[in-house]
Amino acid sequence: MSSLLRNQKVRNALLQLLYVGSIAALVLAGVAIARQNLAEQGITSGFDFLSKSTGWDVNFSLLPATANDPYWWFFLIGIINTLFLGSVGLMLATIVGTIVGLARTSSNELARLLGRTYVDIFRNIPLILQVFFWYAVITHLPTPRSAYEAWGMLLTSRGLYVPVPNVGGPAMTLAIFALIAAIALPVWLGRTSRLSQPIGERLAIQLAGAAAALAGAAIILAIGRLPDLPLVDFPALQGLNLKGGLRIPPEFSALAIAIAIYGGSYIAEIVRGGFKAVGKGQMEAALSLGLSPWRVFTLVRLPLALRAMLPILANQYVWLIKATTMGIAVGFTDFFMIVALTINHSGQTLEAIGILMAGFLTINLSLAAVFNRINKAIALKGNQLRG
Amino acid sequence: MEMIVVAPSAPGRIEDLRRRFFARPLQALLSLVSLATMVFLAWKLLNWAIFSAVFTTSGGPEACQAAAGACWSVIAARWRIILFGLYPFEEQWRSALACVAVVVMTVLSCIPAFWTGRRIALVWGVGTALYYVLMKGGMLGLAYVGEEAWGGLALTLFIFVTTCLIGFPLAICLALLRRSELPWISHTTGLIIDGVRSLPLISILFTFAVVLPFALPQWLAGDKLYRVIIGSALFFSAYQAEIVRGGMQGVPKGQEEAAMALGMSYWQRIGRILLPQAMRNALPATINQFVISFKETSLVVIVGFFEILASGNAAYGTGEWRFAYVEVYAFIAFIYFVFVFSLSRYGAFLERRMSVGER
């Protein structure tokens, strides 16, 4: 026996068995105790509860939701809310971060100072504090009767009311895609057309593409409009409340603003790092070829910097998606808040935690997979980032 | 042939300014816009925070609300709640002293003379013990104050310090286990680290605060505060483990091989060769992780703790000071800023200092 223990292979196998076994035993014991405790409270384990109706409501949903809907539907709503808030926050943070990051890499000392002040202030204040702050600011806005008004929008303590077109759901979706195409098409056309083409010709093609997409959007809206109603539905005061338009609740705006500002300060640093990684020689070579400063930027510095920052940016995006769980602080029904509410109301603790873990793992892994593919697709061969 | 070198005359002050800020039209525009933005924001901020602000409590909330600028009276009236939470009023000096102990401990551990394993452990051990005795009392003639009454800045600091204190050794263990040569051990550890990293901290805090009591036998459940601290330490260690592992990968393989050739045992190799060099490599990222976890202590407000953010909410949430939320949040943001900014500046300083030594 003792000679067996002295054998390296046997010892290694035993050690591994002990380690994995004890962790598995801990987890299993925890689950067993939890099941017993829950059973004592009259809660049957299993996923049957998913088809039961919840009996409570959500305050924000992109899909129709009532208290009679089953749990699985609410989980879906939660995931969609998380992804929606995440993507809006991501986009805004990327815009803020790009502007501030460019200011930080600018050759102008004043712009650099401005960018640096922004990053130093907002990066060093916890996100949740910023969420609370913006939520307090929005809920302290005037009541609907004395709302701020601008471009047909109304800003009140109950949220931001924006005018929306009176158009059916499917047509609206199509129109939104057409609008996205109106922005994406010129960019794509600009990238595929040849560098040797005269600038005027390229610009004409790009403008034509954008105009075609916009015209498409207008036609879809005209066909899909609801009969007997004005084309645009403006929010207006009726009695003590506001009617019409689309209401963006304070919870959502507070989270989106906070994520944009806080995330923007992190993304600004990533953008700065990306531009710093582009070798000086690349820029000098481009300038000596006679390219204008603008073309040096769009054709040389930006593509190279983008490649350098993408892997770090992917991490930051995953982090930002996880940051949507702050929704629970102000009562935005994101995925995590739905899970927490489920535990409170149904007591299906283990199942709900399992769903939470599976949901975030799926979101994170798919985001990582997407970024890995982009990364591979645009990666440069060789060592062009140096020098 | 004789070469004549004419040194360009040093530009005058105005010429220098012109070159720096107004060299091209676009450059000049950018300078002017930046300058205008800065002056405008600085004036607005100064005007709000100082020139038109009210600093005394004499007028009460009404006079304060009427003022055009900030109402710092709310801080003057409520600073004790914000800093100490629900801690008994007469005992709040203890809470303040405990905060000082934590700050001194942090400053000491920033000094290179304390960077040996034993000294740093001594500083943190003594500091935490001092904090604990001061806050909890029940000995040395100090009145007993239970954890449920702890709050404000003192609680924030306690959660931060204990998270690091538990999380750091755990992180080193996890990193060592992950680079183990035994495949099952390294894979299982990798699974744990990646699993924890893929979850949001809030969900982990929630699980440890609310769900864990179900999954633990009664005698093990303990106080909610300590469960949350362990959850946050676990989260910290999952991230820190990857940082330590990165530092270990930066140590040349020859170092360990040389140690092995000298006949050092596993623990000697780890403790005397690998870890000191790995920690040096990982120092900047480690400081960054400390900064992040200090900010993340604020998340415990969600599982119902009365730390500085929650006590700030309470400070303006009641009746008469309802309008003064901006001032309260600005005050708390300033406290966070002081801690986080000085830590991250220190990190940047270290990074520079170390890169000077290497290149």
Interface residues (C-beta under 8 A of the other chain):
Chain A: N12 L15 Q16 L17 Y19 V20 I23 G30 V31 I33 A34 N37 L38 A103 S106 S107 N108 E109 L110 A111 L113 L114 D120 I121 R123 N124 I125 P126 L127 I128 L129 F132 F133 A136 V137 H140 K322 A323 T325 M326 I328 A329 F336 V339 A340 I343 T349 L350 I353 L356 M357 F360 L361 N364 L365
Chain B: R20 F21 Q27 L30 S31 S34 L35 T37 M38 L177 L182 P183 W184 I185 T188 I192 G195 S198 L199 P200 L201 I202 S203 F206 T207 V210 V211 F214 A215 L216 P217 K295 E296 S298 L299 V301 I302 L309 N313 F323 Y325 V326 Y329 I332 A333 Y336 F337 V340 F341 S344
